[in-house]
Amino acid sequence: MVGITNALNKNFCLALRQYICVVSVSALVRVDGLTRAQHVACVSDATRIDLSRLAGLTEQRISRVDNSLHFPFSQMPEPEALARLRLLSPNLSRPFLLHVGGNQWYKNRLGALRIFFRLRKLVSDPAFKLVMVGKPWTAEMRRFVYENNMSEVTLELTAATDEDLQALYSTASMMLFPSLQEGFGWPIIEAQACGCPVATSKRSPMVEVAGDAGIFIDPEDPESAAFIVQQALANGAGRREASLANAARFRSGMVASYLALYNRLCTEKKPGWAGEPNKSMARPSICATSGRQ
């Protein structure tokens, strides 16, 4: 059995036809290898659909197994969280919008800045900030911040620990996650597990992961996205409770689900699998996948 978290690089895959880019494990998995697998487990329906299209696997050979949180994210007590914010940066104060992610093209970090630029015109608090956690800003991002006079209201953090993230999630007004594509979207459930409302793209798998608690935007329309975020900020009653309730789906169960699937495959007969007629799979292998991108 092979575990796949992401099949994002569609143009590359279609061009070469013999590879799938599995971003979360930074490796290239050959499609002909996947087609020989008895079964493939995916972490979202979006990845399952991509894999079915790119590798030509039937639905019967693909299962969805939800991720579980890899760190016990939860609401951090406010005094502890605020103390951590002061240690992270003297310029970090509430209220702030949070973004977590790397510089991969699909993370749309420049898009997050564009949304925040328009959001600043709609909010009444001139001190409202955008805090971006992840890799150092690209030259294009720095240029956008400078040209739009946003240096005083934007902050980049490049060395945040899980505990720091927990403090940020627990104190942010909202997390903005306007990704263009994802295999899963770890920051969504991390934020929600800390009671932080999430505004994310109205695309799969973000809608799968954020659930009914999500605030959904068009990641490529900064003006409409800013308006939706502003409305959500102004009418936030119940959003933290809804976020906590949705994140509970991902508290546990992943290991048990993989074991159940593994055991089922060990006992099933699969005639004609991998070119060997009427063979059962005695010792299926698992490819572990992990990591926030």
C-alpha atoms as one frame of an Amber mdcrd trajectory, in Angstrom:
protein
   0.000   0.000   0.000   1.272   3.463  -0.869   0.278   6.637   0.991  -0.074
   9.803  -1.101  -0.658  13.239   0.396  -0.429  15.358  -2.704  -0.406  15.190
  -6.502  -0.167  18.909  -7.090   2.199  19.521  -9.961  -0.356  18.759 -12.638
   1.288  20.498 -15.592   4.596  18.788 -14.885   2.871  15.429 -14.502   0.905
  15.766 -17.692   3.991  16.835 -19.618   6.162  13.919 -18.504   3.264  11.449
 -18.045   5.501   9.045 -16.144   5.797  10.920 -12.852   3.598  12.240 -10.102
   5.024  14.948  -7.850   4.407  14.005  -4.219   5.185  17.364  -2.681   4.918
  16.482   0.991   7.688  13.897   0.793   9.775  15.833  -1.750  10.001  12.834
  -4.039   8.919  11.718  -7.489   6.795   8.596  -7.573   6.575   6.845 -10.903
   3.046   6.309 -12.141   3.921   2.809 -13.351   4.982   2.023  -9.775   1.698
   3.299  -8.397  -0.284   1.278 -10.897   1.388  -1.871  -9.529   0.286  -1.054
  -5.981  -2.651  -3.059  -4.707  -4.049   0.005  -2.989  -3.264   3.697  -2.536
  -4.324   5.802   0.455  -4.877   9.549   0.027  -5.442  12.232   2.655  -8.170
  14.121   0.779 -10.712  13.673  -1.972  -8.825  16.260  -4.032  -5.682  14.112
  -4.013  -7.762  10.990  -4.654  -9.358  12.558  -7.742  -6.001  13.844  -9.045
  -4.393  10.452  -8.541  -7.235   8.631 -10.280  -6.909  10.944 -13.282  -3.116
  10.980 -13.480  -2.431   7.317 -12.722  -5.632   5.820 -14.094  -6.409   3.934
 -10.882  -9.974   2.775 -10.281 -11.925   4.070  -7.292 -11.804   0.603  -5.717
  -8.008   0.864  -5.436  -7.951   4.248  -3.705  -9.065   5.105  -0.167  -9.226
   8.365   1.742  -7.639   8.356   5.195  -7.867  11.678   7.036  -4.756  13.099
   8.656  -4.574  13.562  12.404  -2.852  16.461  14.106   0.866  15.745  14.572
   1.126  18.172  17.514  -1.454  18.680  20.303  -2.628  22.079  19.092  -5.216
  23.611  21.429  -6.164  26.992  22.794  -3.204  28.349  24.750  -4.053  30.329
  27.883  -3.996  34.008  26.993  -1.238  35.133  29.417   1.094  32.406  28.131
   0.238  33.139  24.503   0.801  36.881  24.871   4.134  36.269  26.602   5.239
  34.148  23.627   4.182  36.883  21.207   6.410  39.377  23.005   9.352  36.994
  22.706   8.712  36.421  18.991   8.818  40.116  18.103   8.464  43.449  19.904
   6.337  44.580  16.939   3.819  41.770  17.324   0.602  42.927  18.918  -3.112
  42.290  18.566  -5.230  42.489  16.524  -3.644  40.614  13.633  -4.443  38.373
  10.706  -2.235  35.280  10.383  -0.859  33.395   7.399   1.189  30.187   7.674
   2.961  28.656   4.685   6.073  28.401   2.533   6.989  30.089  -0.738   5.651
  27.387  -3.046   3.664  28.986  -5.865   0.411  27.407  -4.765   0.624  28.937
  -1.271  -0.254  32.273  -2.893   1.589  34.389  -0.324   1.608  37.417  -2.615
  -2.122  36.906  -2.940  -2.408  37.030   0.864  -0.621  40.391   0.837  -2.939
  41.682  -1.877  -5.991  40.624   0.113  -4.630  42.286   3.247  -3.855  45.497
   1.328  -7.520  45.762   0.374  -8.714  44.608   3.787  -6.862  47.509   5.449
  -9.172  49.903   3.627 -12.218  48.176   5.141 -11.214  47.764   8.800 -11.432
  50.602  11.273  -8.325  49.782  13.330  -5.210  51.344  11.730  -2.973  49.055
  13.826  -4.459  45.859  12.340  -1.526  43.727  11.138  -0.749  40.742   8.936
   1.688  38.234  10.443   3.202  35.769   7.964   4.913  32.643   9.312   7.165
  30.602   7.055  10.065  31.170   4.701  11.585  34.638   4.263   9.603  36.818
   1.896  10.463  36.718  -1.776  11.788  39.824  -3.522   8.373  40.279  -5.144
   6.649  40.204  -1.770   9.085  42.703  -0.280   8.565  45.012  -3.230   4.785
  44.827  -2.828   5.018  45.656   0.893   7.358  48.589   0.231   5.428  50.037
  -2.707   2.165  49.929  -0.777   3.539  51.393   2.481   2.749  48.252   4.465
   6.045  47.860   6.335   4.541  48.974   9.638   1.556  46.627   9.440   3.143
  43.426   8.101   5.503  41.092   9.902   7.441  38.033   8.737   8.382  35.285
  11.194  10.765  32.648   9.898  11.643  30.539  12.941   8.381  29.751  14.733
   8.165  26.529  16.743   4.977  24.502  17.138   4.481  26.176  20.524   4.919
  29.602  18.890   2.362  28.641  16.253  -0.023  27.556  18.982   0.316  30.987
  20.598  -0.207  32.747  17.259  -3.245  30.654  16.359  -4.700  31.261  19.837
  -4.420  35.045  19.606  -4.987  35.811  15.914  -8.281  37.361  14.869  -8.346
  34.962  11.922  -6.043  32.886   9.760  -5.958  33.726   6.056  -5.094  30.713
   3.879  -5.727  31.616   0.199  -3.930  28.637  -1.354  -4.463  27.924  -5.023
  -4.036  24.173  -4.520  -3.244  21.806  -1.660  -2.994  18.136  -0.952  -4.489
  18.660   2.509  -3.804  22.020   4.185  -2.337  21.399   7.643  -2.548  25.017
   8.897  -6.339  24.944   8.545  -6.881  22.315  11.217  -3.959  23.559  13.330
  -5.597  26.991  13.533  -9.080  25.629  14.127  -7.797  23.345  16.893  -6.701
  26.529  18.694 -10.079  28.171  18.147  -8.859  30.423  15.349 -11.386  31.046
  12.540 -10.012  30.303   9.065 -10.659  32.128   5.793  -9.542  29.857   2.992
 -10.060  29.148  -0.685 -13.393  27.867  -1.917 -11.621  24.928  -3.524 -11.006
  21.311  -2.689  -9.459  20.124  -0.413  -9.683  23.345   1.617 -13.472  23.088
   1.781 -13.144  19.441   2.880 -10.754  20.257   5.687 -12.260  23.549   6.931
 -15.763  22.096   6.956 -18.777  24.115   8.036 -16.541  26.383  10.136 -14.640
  27.681   7.107 -14.959  31.168   5.637 -14.552  30.671   1.914 -13.041  33.119
  -0.559 -11.835  33.315  -4.145  -8.033  33.343  -3.721  -7.559  35.103  -7.051
  -9.989  37.962  -6.378  -8.402  40.084  -3.602 -11.198  42.644  -3.520 -14.036
  40.164  -2.951 -11.869  38.109  -0.587 -11.107  41.192   1.532 -14.808  42.034
   1.752 -15.710  38.494   2.904 -12.929  38.513   5.505 -14.024  41.928   6.800
 -17.617  40.766   7.121 -16.494  37.642   8.976 -14.330  39.699  11.333 -17.244
  42.003  12.074 -19.681  39.137  12.638 -17.531  36.538  14.368 -19.982  35.204
  16.952 -19.691  31.440  17.254 -16.828  31.053  14.789 -14.276  29.979  17.395
 -16.624  27.323  18.761 -17.376  26.078  15.246 -13.665  25.927  14.479 -12.950
  23.824  17.554 -15.801  21.476  16.681 -14.534  20.919  13.134 -10.930  20.370
  14.250 -12.123  17.594  16.552 -12.543  15.433  13.428  -8.756  15.397  13.084
  -7.727  14.843  16.693  -7.143  11.116  16.297  -8.010   8.093  14.220  -5.432
   8.213  11.417  -3.284   5.345  12.714  -6.343   3.204  13.437  -7.690   3.913
   9.946  -4.407   2.929   8.287  -4.200  -0.253  10.360  -7.771  -1.174   9.480
  -7.073  -0.618   5.789  -3.781  -2.533   6.002  -5.467  -5.483   7.720  -8.286
  -5.515   5.175  -5.822  -5.602   2.304  -3.897  -8.433   3.931  -6.987 -10.607
   3.967  -8.492  -9.679   0.609  -7.836 -11.685  -2.518  -6.906  -9.569  -5.501
  -6.953 -11.690  -8.673  -4.787 -10.364 -11.439  -3.010  -7.810  -9.265   0.347
  -6.570 -10.591   0.257  -9.022 -13.453   0.233 -12.092 -11.206  -3.160 -13.810
 -11.444  -5.017 -14.924  -8.324  -2.414 -13.705  -5.849  -3.237 -12.196  -2.493
  -1.098  -9.549  -0.909   0.647 -11.168   2.034   2.887  -8.285   3.071   1.727
  -4.921   1.753   4.211  -2.078   2.232   3.385   1.422   3.410   5.072   4.647
   2.266   4.828   7.116   5.155   4.134  10.751   4.323   4.141  13.826   6.506
   4.953  17.481   6.924   3.634  21.034   6.814   4.562  22.721   3.561
